[in-house]
Amino acid sequence: MRAWTNLIFATILVASLALTACSGSDDNDNTPSDTATQKDNAVAKDVADDESTPADVKTEDNTPVETVEETAIEDAVVVPDGFHTGISAKGYGQFCRLDSECSEFGLTCFNYGPEDVRPICSKECDTNMDCPEYYVCQYKSGFESPVKICMQAPYCSECQDDIQCKLAGMKCVTDETGGNFCSYACDPGVPGCPAGSHCVFSQDRADWYCQPFYGSCLGDGTQCAPCRIEDQCASGHHCINLAFDAEYFCSKECTDYHDCPAGSDCFDLGTPTGLCLMIAGDQGIPGCHTATQEFCHECKAHHECKEGMLCYLGPNNTGYYCAPECKSDSDCLPGTTCAGSLSIDGSGFFDGFVCRLQDGVTCKQLREEESTPDE
């Protein structure tokens, strides 16, 4: 069993910590909520005061929520037919510290302690249909036992309609299994998707949205299946998070590498048993994808790129994406040129060259050409 010191990253939140807050937000919420508690509360109060969601409701970053003009009747957003839950939104999402601050709405204050930056009035739930139309039923981080409550949608929340994802600035998109989840719009080649996700073209939306590498937000509970809590992993597996802002995934218990799937090894993470982690370049990695990213796909390290590609600094020094190695321009695709590039770790130039985007060319343009079906 390998020691944890061989790993690339050294911060770990394992098993029982699978529900603790990451980046100061609930679940995979990628919005900047740490310093916006009061703004978040204001959004909830606006919705609570007028269930019709008036046009001046604003999100955490103080930008107006997009109105739905097709369904707007006297400043009201009409909930799609068949999706009415009939539950009043009054009080939900309101900032609180004590239950007494929520009691007038018949709700409870979900506050797990002084470190909770988003204690809110809400109620426990089983499905989205137990909540007002503007909220989803999701796990609130920080409790010893998993607690699902009605709350503003974090990334990867199950949804039935855009209205559930709207306050968080997301849309309800389809995953590879045909299920729906709340997701952010994204720009190919520009980092911006939550950990464990990448920017893909959504055929049903005809636009680009973040999607988990796994293809869906939850898996079968075996090695590398996405998870949020222990109960979402199979027997003999644990839901772990290995680094700040890293993905949550199921990891199998082990005593040596024979117990782990191909491409993985057994690591001592300070838990009662070893846990299986993927390896790249003989090192453990804090995630579940390696050699998956193609040209102009965003990346965080070389091992994420397919063979023959490197993770290099993007145009205008914005993020990193995978690019093929080359010897001359003839080795490169149209719109790219063979040139030296800075390393992902900032250590200097690569010994070789990679195909870099020419001025005025973007990854989105190149990938849209790939995603456009042949006439």
N, C-alpha and C positions, 0 to 999 in steps of 0.2 A: 504494500500500500504506500502510495506516495505521500509525502508531507505537503502540507498546504503552502509551505514556503516556495515550492516550485512553480506556483501559479503566477499568472500575469498580474492579477488583482488580489489584494489582501484583505478586503473588507467583506464580511459575511453576515448574512441574516438567514438563519436556517430554521426549518421546520416550525417550531412554535412561534417564530417571528414572522411567519408568512403573511400575517395580517397587519404588521406595523406599517406606519406611514412611510412612504417613499417620496423624497423631495418635498415633504410637508404637505402631501395631498392624498386624497383617498384613491385607493386602487391604482389604475394606470392613468389617472387624470393628468394630462399634459399641459393644463392651463396653469398660469403663474398665480397660485392661490395663497402662498405663504404670507404675502403682505397685502392681500386683498380681501381679508375676512369681512371687513365692513362693507366693501363694495359687493361682495357675494351676497351678504345679508340684504343689501338694498335691492338686489335683483329679486330675491325671494319675496321680500316685502311687497314689491310692486306687483308681482304675480298674485300674492296672497290678497292684496287689497282689491284687485280687480281681476277676476278669473278669466276675463276676456283677453288678457295679455295686451294692454295698450301699446301703441306703436312706439312710445318713448321708453320702453323697458330697455335697460342697458346691461351689458355683460360685465365681467370682472374687470376688463381693461377699459371700461367706460365707453365702449363703442355700441351704437344702436343695434339691437337685435333685428335681423332681417325680417321684414314684414312679408306676409303671404297675400299678395294683392288679389290673387284669383279667388280666395276664400274670405276676403275682408268684407264684413258687413257692419257698417256703423262702428268702425274701429275695433271690431272683434275678430279674432282668429277662430274660424269655425273648425272644430275637431272633425276629422274625416268620419264618414258614416261607418258604423261598426266598431268604432274605437272609443266611444264614450265610456269612461269608467264611472261617471256620476259622483265623483269624490271632490269635495271642495278643496281648493289649494290654499285656503287661508291658514297661515301659520307655518306651513311647510318651508323648511330652509331658513327660518328666522334664527339669527344668532342668539345663543342662550348660554347660561352657565348652570341654571337650576331648573328643575322640573316645573316650579311655580311659574316660570316665565313662559311656559308652553301650555299650561293647564287650561287657559281660557279657550284654546283651540281643540282641547281634547287630545293633546299630543304630549310626548315625553322629550326631555332634553337628552340627546345622545352626546355625552361628554365623557371621554375616557380618562381625562386628567389634565393637568396644567400644560402638557405638551401638545394637546389637541388644538390645532389652529383653526379648526372648523367645527366647533360644537354647534349642532343645529336642532331645532324642533322638528320632530318627525314621528313616525310610528313604524313598528316592525311589519314586515310584509313577506309574502311568498312569491308573488309574481308582479309584473308591471300593472296588471289589472287591479291590484290592491292600492294603487297610488293615483294621485291626480295626473291628468294627461301630460303635464309638463315635466314629470319626474319619472324615474325608473326605480326598480327594486334592486338594490345593490348592497354589497358588504361594506359596512363602515369600519375603517381601519382602527386598530388599537385595542380591541376587546380580546380578552383571553379566550372566550368562546365566540365563534363567528356570529355576527349580528347583521341581518339584512334589513335595511330600512329604505323608505322612500326618500330619494335624494336627487340632486342634479346629476345628470349622467356623466360618469367618467368614461374615458376611452374604453372601448370594447364591451360596453353595456349592451345587453340584448335589447332590441327595440322592435316596434311594429310600424312606427311612422316617424317622419322627420321631427314632428313636434316634441318628441321625447328628448331629442338630442339638441334642440335648438338653443336653449339657454347656455349650453356649453360651447356653442359655436361649431357644432358638428352636424352631420347628416346621417340618416339611417341607410347604410349600404349593405350589399350582399356579400357574404364570404364564399369560399370555395365549396362549402357543403350545402349552400342554398339558404343558410340562416342569415339573419340580419343583426348588425351591430352598429353602434355609434362610432363614427370615425371622422378624422380631420382630413380636409383637402390638403394635398401636398404638391411639391414641385420636384419632379424627377431629378436626381443628382444633387439635390440640396437637402442636407440633413434637417430633420424636423419631425420625423415619426417617433413615437414612443419606443422604448427598448423592446427588442424582439420583433419589430415590425419594419416593413419597408414600403416604399411608394410604388403602387401598381395601378394599372389602368382598369377602371371599373366599367365593364361593358354596359351595365344597366344604367349607369350615371353618365357615361360618355365623358368621364373626367378622371383625374388622378386622386386616389385616396390611400391612406395608410392601411395596411393589412398585415396581420401576423405572418411571419415566415411559415408557421405551421399550417396556415390556410384558414384557421378559425381561432376564436379567442379561448376556447376550451378544447381539451383533447380527451383521449381515452384513459388518461391517468398513468400511463407508462412512461418510460424514460423520455425526457424532453417534451412531454405534452405540456402545454400552457396551463397555469393554475393560478389561483389567488389564495386558497386555503388548503389545509392538510386533507380535508375530506374529498377534495377533487383529484387526489392522487390514489393510485391503486395500492393494495396491500404490499408492504415492503418498499414503498416509495415515499419520499417526503417532498413537500413544496418548499423550494429554497430560492433565495435571492442572493447573489454572490458579490454584488458591488453596488455602490451608489447609483441609482437610476438605471440599474440593470434589469433584465427580464426575470420574471418568476417562472419556474418550470419544475416539473416532477423529476426527482433524481432517485435512482435505485440504490438500496443498501448493498454493501459489498464488503468482502474481506480481502480480495485481490482482483487483478484485472480479468480473471476468468469469469467473474460474476457480472461483468459489464458488457454492453453491446459493442459491436465492432466500431472502432474509432473513438472509444472511450477508455478510461482507466479509472482505478479506484484511488480516491484521495482521502487523506485524514483531514477532516474539517473541524475537529474538536467535538464531534458528535459521538454517541455510543458506538456506532458502526461507521465504516467508511461509506462514501457516496460516490457514485459514478459521474464523471464529468467528461465532456468531449475534450479531445486533445488536438493541438495544432502545433507543429514544430516541436513536438515532445513536451509541450506545456499544456496545462489545463487552461480552459477558457471559461469566462463567466457567462456563458450563453449556450445556445443550442443550434447554431448554424455555422458551417465552415465550408468554404469553396462553393458557395451558392450564388454569389453576386456576379452579374455579367457587366459588360461595358456600360458605363454611365449609370450604374446602380450605386447608390450611396453606400459608404462603408465606414467602419471605425478602425479596422486593422487589416493587414495584408491577408490574414488567413480567411477572411470573409470572401475574398475574390477567387474566382475560378482560376484553374491552372493557367499560367502564362500571363496573368494580370497582376497589377500592383494597386495598392490603395494610395492615391496621390492627391495632393492639394488641388482643389478645384479652381475654376475661373474666379478672378477677383479675390483670391484667397478666401473663398467661401466654402467651408466644409471639405470633405474628401469623397471621391468616388473611384470605382474600379476602372482601370485603363490597361489595354494590352501592351506588353513590351514590344519594342520595334528596333529595327536597324536603320530604316529609311522611310520616307513618306510612302513608298510603294507598299509597305506593310500595313498601312493604316486605312481606315474607312474614309469615305468622302466626308468632309467637314472637320477632319482632324489632321494633325501634322505630327511628325516624330520629333520629340524634343525632350530635354532633361526635365526632371521634376523633383520637387521637395518630398522628402520622406514623411510618412504619417507621424513619426515620432519627433520630427523636427531636427533629425540628426544630420541633415545635409542632403546632397544630391545622391540619387541612385547611381550605381556604376553603369547601368544601361540607360535606355531611353524608353519612354512610353508615348502612346498616341494621345496627344492633348487636343482639346477642342480649339478650333481656330476662332479668331476674334469674331464676335457676332453670332456664333453658333452655340446653342444650349443643349443640354442633355434632353430636355423636354422635347425639342424639335426632333432629335434623332430617334427617341423612343416612341414618339407619336407615329412616326413613319413605320416603325416595327409593329405597333399596335393596331394600325389601320388595316381592316380586312381587305383582301384583294377584291376588286370589283368583279 
